[in-house]
Amino acid sequence: GAALARMEVSSFFTELLPRLKSIEMSGDPQLVATTFVGGLKHLPVRYSLR
């Protein structure tokens, strides 16, 4: 499960990043409200392709 998910995310970014001209945040991130683990609920971004 977790190993496959890491491999999928790695493959996704390996293919995506060379196709991007630019990427930037377009708003404030929203954090997950929890006492056990931290993380992002939303991370708005703006991008343009090459």
SEBA-120950 format. One record per residue: residue in three letters; z, y negated, x of N, C-alpha, C in turn; residue number from 0. Coordinates in steps of 0.05 Angstrom, whole numbers, plus 5000, padded with zeros to 4 digits. Atoms other than C-alpha are relative to their C-alpha. Example, Ala and Ser with C-alpha at 12.3 -4.5 7.8 and 13.67 -1.06 7.14 Angstrom:
2
ALA  5000  5024  5018  5156  5090  5246  5000  4976  5018  0
SER  4999  5024  4984  5143  5021  5273  5014  4978  4985  1
This chain:
50
GLY  5000  5024  5016  5000  5000  5000  5000  4975  5017  0
ALA  4997  5026  4985  5025  4944  5046  4980  4999  5023  1
ALA  5019  5000  4977  4981  4965  5105  4972  4994  4990  2
LEU  5027  5005  5011  4919  4966  5061  4998  4970  4991  3
ALA  5001  5028  5008  4937  4897  5032  4996  4982  5024  4
ARG  5003  5016  4975  4944  4868  5103  4972  5002  5010  5
MET  5027  4996  4991  4877  4898  5122  4980  4985  4982  6
GLU  5017  5014  5018  4844  4869  5060  5001  4969  5004  7
VAL  4997  5029  4996  4872  4799  5072  4987  4992  5027  8
SER  5012  5005  4974  4851  4802  5145  4970  5000  4998  9
SER  5029  4998  5003  4781  4823  5126  4989  4976  4984  10
PHE  5008  5023  5016  4777  4768  5073  4998  4975  5016  11
PHE  5000  5024  4984  4795  4713  5121  4980  5001  5023  12
THR  5020  4997  4979  4751  4741  5176  4972  4993  4990  13
GLU  5026  5006  5011  4691  4734  5130  4999  4971  4989  14
LEU  5000  5027  5013  4712  4668  5096  5000  4977  5020  15
LEU  4996  5023  4982  4733  4624  5154  4975  4990  5014  16
PRO  5025  5010  4987  4666  4622  5191  4981  4985  4980  17
ARG  5018  5012  5020  4633  4599  5125  5011  4972  4991  18
LEU  4989  5025  5009  4679  4539  5116  4994  4977  5019  19
LYS  5004  5025  4984  4661  4469  5140  5026  4986  5003  20
SER  4974  5013  4999  4729  4441  5123  5018  5012  4978  21
ILE  4980  4991  5020  4793  4460  5086  5024  4982  5004  22
GLU  4976  5017  4999  4852  4415  5068  5016  5003  4975  23
MET  4983  4999  5023  4910  4412  5021  4992  4978  4980  24
SER  5008  5020  5019  4894  4376  4956  5023  4993  4981  25
GLY  4976  5006  5016  4964  4372  4927  5024  5011  5013  26
ASP  4975  4991  4989  5036  4390  4938  5003  5030  4994  27
PRO  4995  4971  5006  5054  4464  4946  5024  5003  4982  28
GLN  4978  4994  5017  5099  4494  4894  5013  5026  5010  29
LEU  4986  4977  4989  5151  4542  4921  5011  5018  4978  30
VAL  4988  4981  5018  5177  4605  4888  5030  4995  5001  31
ALA  4971  5004  5002  5248  4594  4864  5014  5027  5000  32
THR  4986  4974  4998  5287  4655  4889  5021  4998  5022  33
THR  4979  5000  4979  5349  4669  4931  4995  5022  5021  34
PHE  5004  4978  4981  5321  4731  4965  4977  4996  5020  35
VAL  5022  5005  4982  5253  4714  4993  4987  4973  4993  36
GLY  5014  5025  5005  5215  4649  5001  4970  5004  4999  37
GLY  5029  4998  5000  5142  4637  4987  4988  4978  4983  38
LEU  5015  5019  5015  5089  4597  4953  4992  5011  4973  39
LYS  5010  4993  5027  5074  4598  4879  4971  4989  4997  40
HIS  5026  5013  5001  5015  4549  4884  4996  4984  5026  41
LEU  5007  5015  4977  4980  4519  4944  4972  4989  4995  42
PRO  5026  5011  5006  4923  4474  4921  4985  4991  5025  43
VAL  5016  5007  4977  4867  4467  4971  4973  4990  4991  44
ARG  5027  5010  5004  4800  4432  4975  4984  5009  5024  45
TYR  5016  4990  4978  4744  4461  5017  4971  4994  4995  46
SER  5029  5002  5002  4670  4453  5032  4988  5021  5018  47
LEU  5014  4979  4985  4622  4506  5055  4980  4989  5019  48
ARG  5021  5008  4981  4574  4502  5113  4973  5000  4988  49
